[in-house]
């Protein structure tokens, strides 16, 4: 068999496959497809649960971003941003803007 493959099969002594070795970049693609789970860092959970801060506020503090920076990056006033941090439910367009500034998935800002 002279077929060019991009993987290697490692067999046991009886000739049965035990492992498959693939290039790392292919492994990363497979991993992204099958094992995506958004993760809340412990610090964010602590700020949200223990200190009763909104997820938006907890993420902002975790990322060390000032409220003024968030407001400016989102194209809103600081007063509007402060109101967003106090709100339990964000409009989807604001949720998306905030998530983009924070560099996270929008679903991580929802309960």
N, CA, C and O atoms as CSV, one atom per row, in Angstrom:
chain,resi,resn,atom,element,x,y,z
A,1,UNK,N,N,0.843,-1.175,0.000
A,1,UNK,CA,C,0.000,0.000,0.000
A,1,UNK,C,C,0.890,1.240,0.000
A,1,UNK,O,O,1.630,1.472,0.956
A,2,UNK,N,N,0.823,2.018,-1.041
A,2,UNK,CA,C,1.647,3.212,-1.174
A,2,UNK,C,C,0.824,4.492,-1.160
A,2,UNK,O,O,1.255,5.518,-1.687
A,3,UNK,N,N,-0.349,4.433,-0.561
A,3,UNK,CA,C,-1.208,5.602,-0.502
A,3,UNK,C,C,-0.638,6.605,0.497
A,3,UNK,O,O,-0.290,6.247,1.622
A,4,UNK,N,N,-0.547,7.864,0.073
A,4,UNK,CA,C,-0.062,8.919,0.948
A,4,UNK,C,C,-1.149,9.261,1.967
A,4,UNK,O,O,-2.270,9.606,1.595
A,5,UNK,N,N,-0.811,9.163,3.240
A,5,UNK,CA,C,-1.762,9.502,4.295
A,5,UNK,C,C,-1.173,10.596,5.162
A,5,UNK,O,O,0.037,10.826,5.170
A,6,UNK,N,N,-2.037,11.255,5.878
A,6,UNK,CA,C,-1.607,12.328,6.758
A,6,UNK,C,C,-1.737,11.894,8.214
A,6,UNK,O,O,-1.840,12.736,9.106
A,7,UNK,N,N,-1.732,10.594,8.456
A,7,UNK,CA,C,-1.836,10.064,9.804
A,7,UNK,C,C,-1.065,8.752,9.887
A,7,UNK,O,O,-0.684,8.168,8.873
A,8,UNK,N,N,-0.848,8.310,11.101
A,8,UNK,CA,C,-0.146,7.047,11.323
A,8,UNK,C,C,-0.947,6.230,12.326
A,8,UNK,O,O,-1.395,6.756,13.344
A,9,UNK,N,N,-1.126,4.952,12.042
A,9,UNK,CA,C,-1.826,4.050,12.956
A,9,UNK,C,C,-0.785,3.219,13.690
A,9,UNK,O,O,0.113,2.641,13.078
A,10,UNK,N,N,-0.919,3.170,14.999
A,10,UNK,CA,C,-0.021,2.363,15.822
A,10,UNK,C,C,-0.825,1.172,16.331
A,10,UNK,O,O,-1.843,1.329,17.005
A,11,UNK,N,N,-0.347,-0.017,15.994
A,11,UNK,CA,C,-1.043,-1.253,16.355
A,11,UNK,C,C,-0.419,-1.903,17.582
A,11,UNK,O,O,0.732,-1.638,17.928
A,12,UNK,N,N,-1.206,-2.767,18.239
A,12,UNK,CA,C,-0.654,-3.566,19.330
A,12,UNK,C,C,0.048,-4.783,18.743
A,12,UNK,O,O,0.145,-4.913,17.522
A,13,UNK,N,N,0.535,-5.669,19.594
A,13,UNK,CA,C,1.286,-6.842,19.125
A,13,UNK,C,C,0.441,-7.764,18.263
A,13,UNK,O,O,0.966,-8.477,17.408
A,14,UNK,N,N,-0.863,-7.752,18.485
A,14,UNK,CA,C,-1.760,-8.606,17.708
A,14,UNK,C,C,-2.169,-7.953,16.388
A,14,UNK,O,O,-2.899,-8.550,15.598
A,15,UNK,N,N,-1.704,-6.736,16.153
A,15,UNK,CA,C,-2.022,-6.055,14.906
A,15,UNK,C,C,-3.292,-5.227,14.940
A,15,UNK,O,O,-3.729,-4.716,13.908
A,16,UNK,N,N,-3.888,-5.089,16.114
A,16,UNK,CA,C,-5.111,-4.284,16.229
A,16,UNK,C,C,-4.734,-2.826,16.516
A,16,UNK,O,O,-3.818,-2.565,17.297
A,17,UNK,N,N,-5.432,-1.888,15.893
A,17,UNK,CA,C,-5.119,-0.468,16.099
A,17,UNK,C,C,-5.307,-0.038,17.556
A,17,UNK,O,O,-6.311,-0.361,18.192
A,18,UNK,N,N,-4.321,0.696,18.066
A,18,UNK,CA,C,-4.387,1.256,19.414
A,18,UNK,C,C,-4.482,2.777,19.387
A,18,UNK,O,O,-5.256,3.374,20.135
A,19,UNK,N,N,-3.691,3.393,18.523
A,19,UNK,CA,C,-3.609,4.849,18.458
A,19,UNK,C,C,-3.559,5.301,17.008
A,19,UNK,O,O,-3.163,4.557,16.111
A,20,UNK,N,N,-3.974,6.548,16.812
A,20,UNK,CA,C,-3.802,7.196,15.518
A,20,UNK,C,C,-3.050,8.490,15.779
A,20,UNK,O,O,-3.449,9.279,16.636
A,21,UNK,N,N,-1.982,8.710,15.059
A,21,UNK,CA,C,-1.198,9.932,15.177
A,21,UNK,C,C,-1.543,10.813,13.981
A,21,UNK,O,O,-1.425,10.400,12.827
A,22,UNK,N,N,-1.972,12.039,14.286
A,22,UNK,CA,C,-2.326,12.981,13.222
A,22,UNK,C,C,-1.557,14.282,13.437
A,22,UNK,O,O,-1.099,14.546,14.549
A,23,UNK,N,N,-1.409,15.094,12.400
A,23,UNK,CA,C,-0.754,16.393,12.583
A,23,UNK,C,C,-1.514,17.244,13.599
A,23,UNK,O,O,-2.740,17.180,13.691
A,24,UNK,N,N,-0.769,18.034,14.349
A,24,UNK,CA,C,-1.355,18.814,15.433
A,24,UNK,C,C,-2.422,19.789,14.943
A,24,UNK,O,O,-3.448,19.955,15.603
A,25,UNK,N,N,-2.204,20.433,13.803
A,25,UNK,CA,C,-3.201,21.389,13.305
A,25,UNK,C,C,-4.523,20.696,12.979
A,25,UNK,O,O,-5.590,21.283,13.161
A,26,UNK,N,N,-4.463,19.461,12.501
A,26,UNK,CA,C,-5.692,18.702,12.252
A,26,UNK,C,C,-6.372,18.331,13.566
A,26,UNK,O,O,-7.598,18.366,13.671
A,27,UNK,N,N,-5.572,17.976,14.561
A,27,UNK,CA,C,-6.116,17.674,15.888
A,27,UNK,C,C,-6.866,18.879,16.447
A,27,UNK,O,O,-7.957,18.733,16.997
A,28,UNK,N,N,-6.280,20.072,16.306
A,28,UNK,CA,C,-6.930,21.279,16.814
A,28,UNK,C,C,-8.264,21.523,16.122
A,28,UNK,O,O,-9.230,21.925,16.769
A,29,UNK,N,N,-8.329,21.286,14.821
A,29,UNK,CA,C,-9.593,21.447,14.097
A,29,UNK,C,C,-10.646,20.470,14.608
A,29,UNK,O,O,-11.801,20.840,14.817
A,30,UNK,N,N,-10.241,19.238,14.803
A,30,UNK,CA,C,-11.169,18.218,15.310
A,30,UNK,C,C,-11.627,18.584,16.718
A,30,UNK,O,O,-12.809,18.470,17.044
A,31,UNK,N,N,-10.698,19.017,17.538
A,31,UNK,CA,C,-11.022,19.373,18.916
A,31,UNK,C,C,-12.033,20.513,18.958
A,31,UNK,O,O,-12.964,20.484,19.763
A,32,UNK,N,N,-11.862,21.511,18.106
A,32,UNK,CA,C,-12.798,22.633,18.068
A,32,UNK,C,C,-14.192,22.177,17.662
A,32,UNK,O,O,-15.188,22.683,18.180
A,33,UNK,N,N,-14.266,21.231,16.747
A,33,UNK,CA,C,-15.561,20.763,16.257
A,33,UNK,C,C,-16.331,19.980,17.310
A,33,UNK,O,O,-17.559,20.046,17.354
A,34,UNK,N,N,-15.629,19.245,18.152
A,34,UNK,CA,C,-16.312,18.318,19.043
A,34,UNK,C,C,-16.233,18.644,20.527
A,34,UNK,O,O,-16.940,18.025,21.323
A,35,UNK,N,N,-15.415,19.573,20.912
A,35,UNK,CA,C,-15.264,19.769,22.348
A,35,UNK,C,C,-15.411,21.218,22.786
A,35,UNK,O,O,-14.841,21.614,23.803
A,36,UNK,N,N,-16.156,22.009,22.044
A,36,UNK,CA,C,-16.312,23.404,22.440
A,36,UNK,C,C,-17.257,23.525,23.624
A,36,UNK,O,O,-18.402,23.076,23.568
A,37,UNK,N,N,-16.781,24.115,24.663
A,37,UNK,CA,C,-17.612,24.466,25.804
A,37,UNK,C,C,-17.142,25.821,26.292
A,37,UNK,O,O,-15.981,25.983,26.666
A,38,UNK,N,N,-18.041,26.797,26.291
A,38,UNK,CA,C,-17.614,28.079,26.836
A,38,UNK,C,C,-17.262,27.915,28.312
A,38,UNK,O,O,-17.944,27.198,29.044
A,39,UNK,N,N,-16.221,28.566,28.732
A,39,UNK,CA,C,-15.733,28.383,30.095
A,39,UNK,C,C,-15.763,29.710,30.843
A,39,UNK,O,O,-15.323,30.742,30.339
A,40,UNK,N,N,-16.288,29.653,32.043
A,40,UNK,CA,C,-16.253,30.810,32.932
A,40,UNK,C,C,-15.083,30.636,33.890
A,40,UNK,O,O,-15.060,29.682,34.668
A,41,UNK,N,N,-14.114,31.539,33.846
A,41,UNK,CA,C,-13.009,31.449,34.802
A,41,UNK,C,C,-13.522,31.585,36.243
A,41,UNK,O,O,-14.523,32.257,36.495
A,42,UNK,N,N,-12.835,30.949,37.166
A,42,UNK,CA,C,-13.235,31.004,38.576
A,42,UNK,C,C,-13.368,32.432,39.076
A,42,UNK,O,O,-14.260,32.737,39.868
A,43,UNK,N,N,-12.485,33.306,38.615
A,43,UNK,CA,C,-12.526,34.700,39.060
A,43,UNK,C,C,-13.830,35.374,38.641
A,43,UNK,O,O,-14.408,36.147,39.406
A,44,UNK,N,N,-14.291,35.081,37.427
A,44,UNK,CA,C,-15.547,35.657,36.938
A,44,UNK,C,C,-16.716,35.122,37.758
A,44,UNK,O,O,-17.608,35.876,38.146
A,45,UNK,N,N,-16.705,33.827,38.018
A,45,UNK,CA,C,-17.767,33.216,38.824
A,45,UNK,C,C,-17.785,33.840,40.216
A,45,UNK,O,O,-18.850,34.162,40.743
A,46,UNK,N,N,-16.611,34.009,40.807
A,46,UNK,CA,C,-16.534,34.608,42.136
A,46,UNK,C,C,-17.095,36.014,42.172
A,46,UNK,O,O,-17.855,36.361,43.077
A,47,UNK,N,N,-16.727,36.824,41.196
A,47,UNK,CA,C,-17.238,38.194,41.140
A,47,UNK,C,C,-18.752,38.207,40.944
A,47,UNK,O,O,-19.460,39.027,41.528
A,48,UNK,N,N,-19.233,37.290,40.118
A,48,UNK,CA,C,-20.663,37.250,39.810
A,48,UNK,C,C,-21.481,36.707,40.986
A,48,UNK,O,O,-22.497,37.293,41.357
A,49,UNK,N,N,-21.050,35.618,41.557
A,49,UNK,CA,C,-21.824,34.961,42.614
A,49,UNK,C,C,-21.537,35.566,43.991
A,49,UNK,O,O,-22.453,35.974,44.705
A,50,UNK,N,N,-20.273,35.616,44.346
A,50,UNK,CA,C,-19.912,36.036,45.700
A,50,UNK,C,C,-20.056,37.545,45.914
A,50,UNK,O,O,-20.417,37.993,47.002
A,51,UNK,N,N,-19.771,38.324,44.865
A,51,UNK,CA,C,-19.845,39.779,45.016
A,51,UNK,C,C,-21.084,40.372,44.347
A,51,UNK,O,O,-21.256,41.591,44.307
A,52,UNK,N,N,-21.944,39.496,43.821
A,52,UNK,CA,C,-23.219,39.894,43.223
A,52,UNK,C,C,-23.068,40.934,42.113
A,52,UNK,O,O,-23.858,41.874,42.016
A,53,UNK,N,N,-22.047,40.753,41.283
A,53,UNK,CA,C,-21.847,41.651,40.147
A,53,UNK,C,C,-22.438,41.004,38.901
A,53,UNK,O,O,-22.508,39.779,38.798
A,54,UNK,N,N,-22.858,41.835,37.963
A,54,UNK,CA,C,-23.381,41.291,36.708
A,54,UNK,C,C,-22.254,40.570,35.978
A,54,UNK,O,O,-21.076,40.825,36.228
A,55,UNK,N,N,-22.626,39.671,35.074
A,55,UNK,CA,C,-21.600,38.976,34.293
A,55,UNK,C,C,-20.783,39.964,33.468
A,55,UNK,O,O,-19.577,39.787,33.299
A,56,UNK,N,N,-21.435,40.998,32.957
A,56,UNK,CA,C,-20.722,42.014,32.186
A,56,UNK,C,C,-19.664,42.693,33.054
A,56,UNK,O,O,-18.519,42.854,32.632
A,57,UNK,N,N,-20.044,43.085,34.250
A,57,UNK,CA,C,-19.112,43.728,35.171
A,57,UNK,C,C,-17.998,42.763,35.582
A,57,UNK,O,O,-16.828,43.142,35.623
A,58,UNK,N,N,-18.362,41.524,35.883
A,58,UNK,CA,C,-17.377,40.526,36.306
A,58,UNK,C,C,-16.341,40.280,35.211
A,58,UNK,O,O,-15.143,40.228,35.489
A,59,UNK,N,N,-16.799,40.127,33.969
A,59,UNK,CA,C,-15.869,39.921,32.859
A,59,UNK,C,C,-14.989,41.149,32.637
A,59,UNK,O,O,-13.790,41.020,32.391
A,60,UNK,N,N,-15.581,42.333,32.724
A,60,UNK,CA,C,-14.807,43.562,32.520
A,60,UNK,C,C,-13.698,43.665,33.556
A,60,UNK,O,O,-12.552,43.970,33.225
A,61,UNK,N,N,-14.047,43.407,34.814
A,61,UNK,CA,C,-13.037,43.469,35.872
A,61,UNK,C,C,-11.985,42.381,35.693
A,61,UNK,O,O,-10.796,42.620,35.906
A,62,UNK,N,N,-12.420,41.195,35.305
A,62,UNK,CA,C,-11.487,40.088,35.077
A,62,UNK,C,C,-10.483,40.432,33.972
A,62,UNK,O,O,-9.307,40.078,34.060
A,63,UNK,N,N,-10.954,41.119,32.944
A,63,UNK,CA,C,-10.097,41.502,31.816
A,63,UNK,C,C,-9.349,42.813,32.071
A,63,UNK,O,O,-8.599,43.280,31.214
A,64,UNK,N,N,-9.557,43.404,33.250
A,64,UNK,CA,C,-8.902,44.668,33.626
A,64,UNK,C,C,-9.181,45.790,32.624
A,64,UNK,O,O,-8.273,46.499,32.190
A,65,UNK,N,N,-10.446,45.931,32.272
A,65,UNK,CA,C,-10.860,46.986,31.347
A,65,UNK,C,C,-11.679,48.006,32.128
A,65,UNK,O,O,-12.591,47.640,32.870
A,66,UNK,N,N,-11.360,49.264,31.964
A,66,UNK,CA,C,-12.096,50.330,32.645
A,66,UNK,C,C,-13.477,50.507,32.026
A,66,UNK,O,O,-13.651,50.272,30.830
A,67,UNK,N,N,-14.468,50.921,32.827
A,67,UNK,CA,C,-15.801,51.176,32.278
A,67,UNK,C,C,-15.765,52.203,31.144
A,67,UNK,O,O,-16.496,52.077,30.162
A,68,UNK,N,N,-14.919,53.210,31.286
A,68,UNK,CA,C,-14.806,54.242,30.249
A,68,UNK,C,C,-14.316,53.646,28.927
A,68,UNK,O,O,-14.773,54.032,27.852
A,69,UNK,N,N,-13.390,52.710,29.026
A,69,UNK,CA,C,-12.864,52.050,27.825
A,69,UNK,C,C,-13.943,51.201,27.167
A,69,UNK,O,O,-14.075,51.191,25.943
A,70,UNK,N,N,-14.715,50.486,27.989
A,70,UNK,CA,C,-15.816,49.680,27.451
A,70,UNK,C,C,-16.810,50.575,26.722
A,70,UNK,O,O,-17.207,50.287,25.593
A,71,UNK,N,N,-17.209,51.664,27.378
A,71,UNK,CA,C,-18.199,52.570,26.791
A,71,UNK,C,C,-17.697,53.118,25.458
A,71,UNK,O,O,-18.415,53.100,24.458
A,72,UNK,N,N,-16.469,53.600,25.455
A,72,UNK,CA,C,-15.906,54.172,24.227
A,72,UNK,C,C,-15.825,53.124,23.121
A,72,UNK,O,O,-16.172,53.401,21.973
A,73,UNK,N,N,-15.370,51.929,23.463
A,73,UNK,CA,C,-15.231,50.859,22.469
A,73,UNK,C,C,-16.579,50.400,21.923
A,73,UNK,O,O,-16.676,49.948,20.782
A,74,UNK,N,N,-17.616,50.520,22.750
A,74,UNK,CA,C,-18.955,50.113,22.321
A,74,UNK,C,C,-19.712,51.246,21.635
A,74,UNK,O,O,-20.794,51.033,21.089
A,75,UNK,N,N,-19.140,52.456,21.666
A,75,UNK,CA,C,-19.788,53.594,21.019
A,75,UNK,C,C,-20.961,54.149,21.799
A,75,UNK,O,O,-21.920,54.654,21.217
A,76,UNK,N,N,-20.884,54.055,23.136
A,76,UNK,CA,C,-21.954,54.576,23.986
A,76,UNK,C,C,-21.344,55.452,25.073
A,76,UNK,O,O,-20.125,55.488,25.241
A,77,UNK,N,N,-22.195,56.156,25.806
A,77,UNK,CA,C,-21.699,57.006,26.887
A,77,UNK,C,C,-21.394,56.153,28.117
A,77,UNK,O,O,-21.846,55.013,28.225
A,78,UNK,N,N,-20.629,56.719,29.032
A,78,UNK,CA,C,-20.317,56.006,30.267
A,78,UNK,C,C,-21.590,55.755,31.079
A,78,UNK,O,O,-21.718,54.718,31.730
A,79,UNK,N,N,-22.524,56.696,31.040
A,79,UNK,CA,C,-23.796,56.514,31.759
A,79,UNK,C,C,-24.577,55.330,31.174
A,79,UNK,O,O,-25.147,54.525,31.911
A,80,UNK,N,N,-24.592,55.240,29.850
A,80,UNK,CA,C,-25.284,54.113,29.207
A,80,UNK,C,C,-24.598,52.795,29.558
A,80,UNK,O,O,-25.255,51.786,29.814
A,81,UNK,N,N,-23.270,52.821,29.564
A,81,UNK,CA,C,-22.548,51.595,29.895
A,81,UNK,C,C,-22.813,51.178,31.344
A,81,UNK,O,O,-23.039,50.001,31.624
A,82,UNK,N,N,-22.784,52.138,32.250
A,82,UNK,CA,C,-23.037,51.844,33.661
A,82,UNK,C,C,-24.422,51.216,33.837
A,82,UNK,O,O,-24.596,50.291,34.631
A,83,UNK,N,N,-25.397,51.723,33.095
A,83,UNK,CA,C,-26.748,51.148,33.147
A,83,UNK,C,C,-26.747,49.711,32.625
A,83,UNK,O,O,-27.460,48.856,33.151
A,84,UNK,N,N,-25.947,49.449,31.592
A,84,UNK,CA,C,-25.855,48.084,31.056
A,84,UNK,C,C,-25.303,47.121,32.099
A,84,UNK,O,O,-25.787,45.996,32.225
A,85,UNK,N,N,-24.298,47.555,32.843
A,85,UNK,CA,C,-23.712,46.681,33.864
A,85,UNK,C,C,-24.715,46.354,34.956
A,85,UNK,O,O,-24.641,45.292,35.574
A,86,UNK,N,N,-25.645,47.256,35.196
A,86,UNK,CA,C,-26.639,47.028,36.246
A,86,UNK,C,C,-27.832,46.223,35.746
A,86,UNK,O,O,-28.583,45.665,36.545
A,87,UNK,N,N,-28.010,46.158,34.435
A,87,UNK,CA,C,-29.154,45.442,33.861
A,87,UNK,C,C,-28.917,43.933,33.917
A,87,UNK,O,O,-27.792,43.463,33.749
A,88,UNK,N,N,-29.977,43.194,34.152
A,88,UNK,CA,C,-29.869,41.733,34.157
A,88,UNK,C,C,-29.939,41.150,32.756
A,88,UNK,O,O,-29.382,40.085,32.492
A,89,UNK,N,N,-30.621,41.846,31.861
A,89,UNK,CA,C,-30.793,41.362,30.491
A,89,UNK,C,C,-30.307,42.440,29.536
A,89,UNK,O,O,-30.714,43.598,29.634
A,90,UNK,N,N,-29.436,42.055,28.614
A,90,UNK,CA,C,-28.916,42.995,27.627
A,90,UNK,C,C,-29.569,42.739,26.278
A,90,UNK,O,O,-29.837,41.594,25.913
A,91,UNK,N,N,-29.823,43.818,25.541
A,91,UNK,CA,C,-30.306,43.669,24.169
A,91,UNK,C,C,-29.227,42.947,23.369
A,91,UNK,O,O,-28.037,43.118,23.632
A,92,UNK,N,N,-29.638,42.150,22.403
A,92,UNK,CA,C,-28.680,41.307,21.680
A,92,UNK,C,C,-27.574,42.105,21.006
A,92,UNK,O,O,-26.429,41.655,20.972
A,93,UNK,N,N,-27.890,43.284,20.466
A,93,UNK,CA,C,-26.837,44.065,19.805
A,93,UNK,C,C,-25.824,44.598,20.821
A,93,UNK,O,O,-24.637,44.697,20.511
A,94,UNK,N,N,-26.275,44.940,22.026
A,94,UNK,CA,C,-25.355,45.396,23.070
A,94,UNK,C,C,-24.545,44.223,23.616
A,94,UNK,O,O,-23.362,44.359,23.926
A,95,UNK,N,N,-25.192,43.088,23.726
A,95,UNK,CA,C,-24.515,41.871,24.173
A,95,UNK,C,C,-23.365,41.539,23.226
A,95,UNK,O,O,-22.261,41.214,23.664
A,96,UNK,N,N,-23.632,41.622,21.941
A,96,UNK,CA,C,-22.615,41.331,20.933
A,96,UNK,C,C,-21.479,42.344,20.985
A,96,UNK,O,O,-20.308,41.970,20.918
A,97,UNK,N,N,-21.818,43.617,21.103
A,97,UNK,CA,C,-20.782,44.657,21.181
A,97,UNK,C,C,-19.892,44.450,22.404
A,97,UNK,O,O,-18.667,44.509,22.305
A,98,UNK,N,N,-20.512,44.207,23.549
A,98,UNK,CA,C,-19.746,44.012,24.784
A,98,UNK,C,C,-18.849,42.783,24.677
A,98,UNK,O,O,-17.682,42.824,25.067
A,99,UNK,N,N,-19.392,41.698,24.152
A,99,UNK,CA,C,-18.612,40.465,24.006
A,99,UNK,C,C,-17.419,40.684,23.080
A,99,UNK,O,O,-16.328,40.178,23.342
A,100,UNK,N,N,-17.619,41.428,22.010
A,100,UNK,CA,C,-16.520,41.709,21.082
A,100,UNK,C,C,-15.407,42.499,21.757
A,100,UNK,O,O,-14.227,42.211,21.556
A,101,UNK,N,N,-15.777,43.487,22.552
A,101,UNK,CA,C,-14.771,44.285,23.262
A,101,UNK,C,C,-14.018,43.411,24.262
A,101,UNK,O,O,-12.804,43.540,24.420
A,102,UNK,N,N,-14.745,42.522,24.935
A,102,UNK,CA,C,-14.136,41.648,25.939
A,102,UNK,C,C,-13.372,40.476,25.321
A,102,UNK,O,O,-12.567,39.830,25.991
A,103,UNK,N,N,-13.630,40.209,24.040
A,103,UNK,CA,C,-12.966,39.089,23.375
A,103,UNK,C,C,-13.497,37.735,23.814
A,103,UNK,O,O,-12.745,36.765,23.914
A,104,UNK,N,N,-14.811,37.675,24.077
A,104,UNK,CA,C,-15.433,36.424,24.519
A,104,UNK,C,C,-16.677,36.155,23.683
A,104,UNK,O,O,-17.122,37.021,22.930
A,105,UNK,N,N,-17.235,34.960,23.815
A,105,UNK,CA,C,-18.503,34.639,23.166
A,105,UNK,C,C,-19.634,35.340,23.904
A,105,UNK,O,O,-19.626,35.415,25.133
A,106,UNK,N,N,-20.597,35.850,23.163
A,106,UNK,CA,C,-21.716,36.577,23.764
A,106,UNK,C,C,-22.483,35.721,24.768
A,106,UNK,O,O,-23.012,36.242,25.750
A,107,UNK,N,N,-22.546,34.418,24.529
A,107,UNK,CA,C,-23.299,33.552,25.442
A,107,UNK,C,C,-22.697,33.522,26.850
A,107,UNK,O,O,-23.378,33.143,27.803
A,108,UNK,N,N,-21.437,33.915,26.986
A,108,UNK,CA,C,-20.813,33.952,28.308
A,108,UNK,C,C,-21.299,35.139,29.139
A,108,UNK,O,O,-20.985,35.237,30.326
A,109,UNK,N,N,-22.056,36.031,28.525
A,109,UNK,CA,C,-22.608,37.176,29.246
A,109,UNK,C,C,-24.065,36.961,29.631
A,109,UNK,O,O,-24.710,37.861,30.168
A,110,UNK,N,N,-24.578,35.775,29.358
A,110,UNK,CA,C,-25.969,35.475,29.698
A,110,UNK,C,C,-26.016,34.388,30.758
A,110,UNK,O,O,-25.118,33.551,30.849
A,111,UNK,N,N,-27.056,34.410,31.544
A,111,UNK,CA,C,-27.216,33.411,32.619
A,111,UNK,C,C,-27.649,32.087,32.044
A,111,UNK,O,O,-27.837,31.124,32.787
